Amino acid sequence: MATTTPYTYIQCSCSDQPPADAGRGSPTATLHEDDERTFDPRAPRSSYSLYPLEYLLYCEDCQQIRCPRCVTEETVTYFCPNCLFEVPSSNLRSEGNRCTRSCYQCPNCVGPVQVIAVPSASETKLLGPEGASSTSTGPFALICQYCNWSSSEIGIEFDRHSGIHSQLSRVNNGGQPKITAKEVKERRKETHDDTPLPDELVDADLQFANLKSFYQSQLADVGSAIGGLSAHDGGFSSPAALSRIMSLYTGRGGQKSQQGVPYVMREALNTDEGLKLAQLNETSSIKKLTTGGWDCTVGNEQRENQLEGIRFADELRPISYLLRTKRSKRCPACRHILSKPENKVTSTRFKIRLVARSYIPTITIRPLQPTADIIPVTYRPGFSKEAPLRPLRPYQYILTFKNPLFESIKVSLATPNATPGRFSSKVTVLCPQFEIDANTDMWDDALKDDGRDRNDGSNQVEVGKIWERGRNWVSIILEVVPASLVGDPGKLPLKEGEDILEIPMFVRMEWESDVQNDMGTPLGKERDGREKRELAYWCVLGVGTIAQE
């Protein structure tokens, strides 16, 4: 739970749904027990179902709260966070999930790098006239403006300032060009030498290319052995081959499986087929570590960001930016869209955004007699922390409910007399039922005279009476008596978070709204009709920290 109090969390109902095989014995009895059970905020499952109100959405058709765990997400667009260029989804299969438009991060500090011309020795000695433009034809390097890391440190420089991605993919650290599978084939045609390359010359890209071509040839051999797959079917990943493969196991339709020994795919045998043996000789690494010390090694974060496993700083390479996504969210029950952003990358607006804050009341809690010091305006923003609650002493808090709807709502509250857990505190809601006015214009509220007292000014706590009322909000009194944490020595030591007083509260709200006309209903019949709606959910109030006295 949160470490700062007070706070209010809302529970999503998705965690209360029983699994598919849990109701085989007596489903009616199981559901009845779940309904009668008091929500325990300290249970292990509660940590996955409690969210602040700002994190929740609301489905108007199901009339239920939806959390980030139960919604279904769909990708709207892919884009690079550096250049904000939208990437088509068809490019992800061929180019991967990283930007290919010369957007790179520093491998040392993960900051953005820039393409800057590297001045030669003659240019650094000669000073040009003032106001003259310093144009350079190269070479160019990637330089980080934060930590001053440069790609020249690993021996990589570029001939052009554009097309960095293609140039970097052809160069190894140190400036040596990479060996590709195409170059290996052309070299063998010229020399007529079929000797495999040594493992030291095979990098990750060449190994992957060899493995890919090897397994493609193996899949083609398996297809010819089965007799039902052709080359143009696209192997085992094509939809046309899926039904044929399933028929081999189910025996339903399709061609009959051939009798005999099944074809077994073999593994790679040499570097031409993608096999690369582990380098167990650590002599060069030990020598480099002895010479350079720990400063020449990389950290865990730098190693995790690299595409290959590295150990030393001279093996670092610039990191291309990972693509980001814009996602829409749907209700898992009715499949209606709850949130959908605009397709434009630079836009932060939403086409559809059904947040729960616009449908359920906002609950805030504050002490009736605060003990924290008032923060001056000059020191804001700041946080005033209340003193710990002394055990077995009554404390009173003000609960404020703010109605976001344009209709008045009736709220019913229910709390257990004692909080669940090893240390039970007593809880009393002095006014469990009340009505909150609609969220109308403030000028309408000023001109409205319904004869109901907004605040009588007595400032006396009474049972069944509202503490204060406003235009679209109501405040009531909550009384708690914290439990003693040191009363029973058998319950010590305390677990994490047991000194925080958390109150589960069941909220039930009712309101009337306009009937939404169906497609087959005439417009003039039910236009003036209103239907009754209700919503019930659990929430958790974090009141404060109990002192260990």
DAVEN-V438493 format. One record per residue. N is the residue number from 1. RES is the residue in one small letter. NEAR is the number of other ideal C-beta (glycine too) atoms within 10 Angstrom. D_LAST is the distance of its C-alpha to the last C-alpha in Angstrom with 2 decimals. Layout:
BEGIN
N;RES;NEAR;D_LAST
N;RES;NEAR;D_LAST
END
This chain:
BEGIN
1;m;16;22.65
2;a;15;22.59
3;t;9;20.01
4;t;9;20.63
5;t;18;19.62
6;p;16;21.04
7;y;18;23.83
8;t;18;26.24
9;y;21;27.93
10;i;22;30.97
11;q;23;31.91
12;c;24;35.50
13;s;15;37.32
14;c;17;39.01
15;s;17;36.24
16;d;15;36.84
17;q;10;40.49
18;p;11;41.24
19;p;6;43.30
20;a;7;47.05
21;d;6;47.11
22;a;11;44.02
23;g;13;46.00
24;r;8;48.74
25;g;7;47.54
26;s;10;46.53
27;p;11;45.83
28;t;8;45.57
29;a;10;42.85
30;t;14;40.90
31;l;14;41.06
32;h;11;40.14
33;e;10;36.99
34;d;11;36.01
35;d;8;36.56
36;e;7;34.45
37;r;10;31.52
38;t;13;28.45
39;f;20;27.82
40;d;16;24.86
41;p;24;23.81
42;r;18;22.15
43;a;12;25.44
44;p;7;27.44
45;r;10;30.30
46;s;19;28.29
47;s;11;28.07
48;y;12;31.87
49;s;21;32.28
50;l;24;29.89
51;y;17;31.40
52;p;12;31.19
53;l;17;33.91
54;e;10;35.97
55;y;15;36.53
56;l;21;38.03
57;l;23;41.63
58;y;19;43.26
59;c;21;46.42
60;e;14;48.56
61;d;11;50.73
62;c;13;48.02
63;q;11;45.67
64;q;20;42.71
65;i;22;40.09
66;r;25;40.89
67;c;20;38.58
68;p;12;39.73
69;r;12;39.61
70;c;19;41.96
71;v;21;44.57
72;t;15;47.78
73;e;12;48.65
74;e;12;52.22
75;t;11;53.40
76;v;15;55.35
77;t;18;56.44
78;y;19;55.98
79;f;19;56.00
80;c;20;55.44
81;p;13;52.53
82;n;16;54.59
83;c;12;58.02
84;l;12;56.96
85;f;14;59.97
86;e;14;59.97
87;v;21;60.79
88;p;9;62.63
89;s;10;61.11
90;s;8;64.39
91;n;13;63.88
92;l;14;60.65
93;r;8;62.56
94;s;7;65.02
95;e;14;63.07
96;g;12;59.51
97;n;14;56.30
98;r;17;56.66
99;c;23;58.55
100;t;19;62.13
101;r;15;62.92
102;s;21;62.19
103;c;21;58.48
104;y;23;56.67
105;q;19;53.38
106;c;24;53.01
107;p;24;52.16
108;n;18;50.31
109;c;15;47.92
110;v;14;48.69
111;g;12;49.99
112;p;16;53.24
113;v;25;56.45
114;q;12;59.72
115;v;16;63.34
116;i;14;64.82
117;a;17;68.22
118;v;16;68.29
119;p;12;70.64
120;s;11;73.31
121;a;6;74.21
122;s;7;77.14
123;e;13;75.10
124;t;8;72.50
125;k;8;75.21
126;l;6;77.25
127;l;8;75.91
128;g;9;77.21
129;p;5;78.26
130;e;5;75.77
131;g;5;75.08
132;a;8;76.54
133;s;5;74.67
134;s;8;73.46
135;t;6;74.37
136;s;13;74.10
137;t;9;75.55
138;g;13;73.09
139;p;16;71.59
140;f;22;68.19
141;a;19;64.69
142;l;26;61.18
143;i;18;59.04
144;c;21;55.34
145;q;12;54.78
146;y;12;51.18
147;c;12;51.45
148;n;11;55.29
149;w;21;55.78
150;s;17;59.36
151;s;27;61.15
152;s;15;63.74
153;e;14;61.32
154;i;22;61.84
155;g;13;65.55
156;i;20;65.62
157;e;17;67.67
158;f;21;69.32
159;d;10;72.82
160;r;13;71.91
161;h;16;69.00
162;s;12;68.99
163;g;12;68.58
164;i;22;65.88
165;h;17;64.66
166;s;11;68.08
167;q;16;68.74
168;l;19;65.43
169;s;12;65.94
170;r;10;69.21
171;v;18;68.02
172;n;16;66.00
173;n;15;64.01
174;g;9;66.60
175;g;11;69.07
176;q;10;70.81
177;p;9;71.71
178;k;14;70.19
179;i;16;72.40
180;t;14;72.67
181;a;16;74.09
182;k;9;77.04
183;e;12;77.96
184;v;19;77.83
185;k;10;80.28
186;e;11;82.65
187;r;12;82.62
188;r;13;83.54
189;k;9;86.40
190;e;7;87.83
191;t;9;87.39
192;h;6;87.71
193;d;8;84.93
194;d;7;82.45
195;t;9;80.26
196;p;15;76.53
197;l;16;74.51
198;p;8;72.41
199;d;14;68.67
200;e;8;68.07
201;l;13;69.90
202;v;19;68.15
203;d;13;65.14
204;a;11;62.73
205;d;17;64.92
206;l;20;68.06
207;q;18;66.35
208;f;12;65.04
209;a;15;68.48
210;n;23;70.11
211;l;15;67.65
212;k;12;68.15
213;s;14;71.93
214;f;19;71.78
215;y;16;69.70
216;q;11;71.81
217;s;11;74.87
218;q;16;73.19
219;l;17;72.32
220;a;14;75.93
221;d;13;77.17
222;v;16;74.89
223;g;19;76.16
224;s;13;79.75
225;a;15;79.05
226;i;17;77.52
227;g;11;80.45
228;g;18;78.66
229;l;21;77.16
230;s;12;79.19
231;a;10;78.45
232;h;7;78.15
233;d;16;75.41
234;g;13;72.81
235;g;14;71.61
236;f;13;68.82
237;s;9;66.81
238;s;12;69.47
239;p;8;69.27
240;a;11;72.83
241;a;18;71.98
242;l;12;68.82
243;s;13;70.77
244;r;19;73.14
245;i;14;70.40
246;m;13;68.68
247;s;16;72.03
248;l;15;72.24
249;y;8;69.17
250;t;10;69.58
251;g;10;73.39
252;r;8;73.64
253;g;10;76.41
254;g;14;77.32
255;q;11;79.32
256;k;10;79.24
257;s;14;77.58
258;q;13;80.03
259;q;5;80.45
260;g;7;79.95
261;v;7;77.47
262;p;10;74.85
263;y;13;74.81
264;v;7;72.05
265;m;10;70.94
266;r;9;71.03
267;e;10;68.76
268;a;16;69.66
269;l;11;71.74
270;n;14;72.17
271;t;19;71.05
272;d;19;73.52
273;e;18;71.64
274;g;20;68.15
275;l;17;67.33
276;k;18;65.68
277;l;7;64.75
278;a;6;61.59
279;q;10;62.17
280;l;5;61.00
281;n;8;62.56
282;e;10;59.86
283;t;7;62.16
284;s;9;62.42
285;s;13;58.66
286;i;10;57.99
287;k;10;60.65
288;k;15;59.26
289;l;15;55.73
290;t;8;57.15
291;t;8;59.10
292;g;13;56.60
293;g;9;53.27
294;w;6;50.00
295;d;6;50.92
296;c;14;53.59
297;t;16;51.22
298;v;19;49.33
299;g;10;45.67
300;n;7;44.20
301;e;9;44.20
302;q;19;47.80
303;r;16;48.85
304;e;9;47.33
305;n;17;49.14
306;q;14;52.50
307;l;11;54.74
308;e;10;55.69
309;g;9;53.81
310;i;17;54.18
311;r;14;53.00
312;f;13;54.51
313;a;18;54.62
314;d;15;58.38
315;e;17;57.94
316;l;21;55.88
317;r;20;57.57
318;p;20;56.87
319;i;18;54.82
320;s;23;56.21
321;y;17;53.83
322;l;13;52.40
323;l;21;53.48
324;r;17;51.07
325;t;14;51.48
326;k;18;51.25
327;r;15;50.22
328;s;18;50.57
329;k;21;48.27
330;r;18;49.47
331;c;21;47.99
332;p;15;48.01
333;a;14;49.32
334;c;11;52.04
335;r;9;52.66
336;h;13;52.66
337;i;16;51.81
338;l;20;48.40
339;s;18;48.57
340;k;18;51.62
341;p;19;52.02
342;e;14;55.39
343;n;11;57.54
344;k;13;58.11
345;v;18;56.04
346;t;8;55.52
347;s;11;54.42
348;t;7;50.78
349;r;8;51.71
350;f;14;51.42
351;k;13;54.18
352;i;12;51.76
353;r;14;48.02
354;l;19;46.31
355;v;17;42.68
356;a;24;40.20
357;r;16;39.11
358;s;12;42.52
359;y;18;42.19
360;i;23;38.65
361;p;21;36.53
362;t;15;34.02
363;i;18;30.46
364;t;15;28.21
365;i;18;24.81
366;r;12;23.40
367;p;17;20.99
368;l;14;22.86
369;q;7;21.29
370;p;11;20.60
371;t;10;18.47
372;a;11;20.03
373;d;8;23.02
374;i;8;26.46
375;i;12;28.26
376;p;8;31.81
377;v;7;34.73
378;t;6;35.97
379;y;7;32.84
380;r;8;32.93
381;p;5;32.34
382;g;10;28.71
383;f;8;25.27
384;s;10;22.73
385;k;12;19.16
386;e;16;16.78
387;a;12;13.41
388;p;16;10.40
389;l;24;9.89
390;r;12;7.34
391;p;18;7.16
392;l;13;10.21
393;r;10;11.91
394;p;10;15.28
395;y;19;16.36
396;q;15;20.01
397;y;19;21.74
398;i;15;25.44
399;l;21;27.17
400;t;17;30.57
401;f;21;33.31
402;k;17;36.37
403;n;24;39.60
404;p;16;41.83
405;l;18;44.70
406;f;11;47.79
407;e;16;47.39
408;s;16;44.94
409;i;25;42.38
410;k;14;40.63
411;v;20;37.02
412;s;14;35.25
413;l;20;31.54
414;a;15;29.81
415;t;18;26.18
416;p;16;24.69
417;n;9;22.82
418;a;14;19.95
419;t;23;19.33
420;p;16;20.63
421;g;17;18.66
422;r;13;16.49
423;f;20;13.62
424;s;13;15.62
425;s;22;14.88
426;k;15;17.51
427;v;20;20.10
428;t;15;23.06
429;v;17;25.96
430;l;17;27.78
431;c;19;31.05
432;p;14;31.62
433;q;13;35.33
434;f;18;37.03
435;e;15;39.90
436;i;24;40.04
437;d;19;43.31
438;a;16;45.33
439;n;20;45.08
440;t;14;48.24
441;d;9;49.57
442;m;10;47.82
443;w;8;51.19
444;d;10;51.72
445;d;15;48.42
446;a;9;49.51
447;l;7;52.80
448;k;11;51.31
449;d;6;51.06
450;d;6;49.96
451;g;4;48.80
452;r;9;45.15
453;d;9;42.55
454;r;12;40.65
455;n;12;38.18
456;d;11;38.73
457;g;8;36.72
458;s;9;34.95
459;n;9;31.46
460;q;8;30.25
461;v;12;28.16
462;e;11;30.27
463;v;10;30.29
464;g;10;33.01
465;k;14;33.71
466;i;19;33.66
467;w;21;31.74
468;e;16;34.26
469;r;19;37.30
470;g;16;39.39
471;r;18;42.46
472;n;21;41.01
473;w;17;37.29
474;v;22;35.11
475;s;19;31.56
476;i;23;29.51
477;i;20;26.10
478;l;23;23.29
479;e;16;20.46
480;v;22;17.19
481;v;17;14.27
482;p;24;11.43
483;a;19;10.37
484;s;15;7.28
485;l;18;7.24
486;v;13;6.66
487;g;11;8.98
488;d;10;12.09
489;p;6;12.65
490;g;5;15.85
491;k;13;14.48
492;l;10;13.06
493;p;5;13.70
494;l;14;13.01
495;k;10;16.27
496;e;7;17.33
497;g;15;16.46
498;e;16;14.21
499;d;17;11.37
500;i;19;14.18
501;l;25;14.91
502;e;25;18.62
503;i;21;20.88
504;p;21;24.33
505;m;21;27.01
506;f;16;30.66
507;v;19;33.06
508;r;14;36.67
509;m;21;39.17
510;e;15;42.82
511;w;21;45.60
512;e;13;49.37
513;s;13;51.29
514;d;12;54.94
515;v;14;56.67
516;q;10;57.69
517;n;14;61.38
518;d;8;62.51
519;m;4;65.54
520;g;5;67.80
521;t;13;66.73
522;p;9;69.02
523;l;7;67.52
524;g;8;68.52
525;k;10;67.11
526;e;15;63.33
527;r;11;62.80
528;d;8;61.34
529;g;10;59.28
530;r;12;55.49
531;e;11;53.26
532;k;8;49.81
533;r;14;47.13
534;e;12;43.57
535;l;16;40.73
536;a;12;37.52
537;y;19;34.69
538;w;21;30.98
539;c;20;28.60
540;v;21;24.94
541;l;24;22.84
542;g;21;20.05
543;v;24;18.00
544;g;22;15.16
545;t;19;12.12
546;i;21;8.80
547;a;16;5.81
548;q;12;3.80
549;e;11;0.00
END
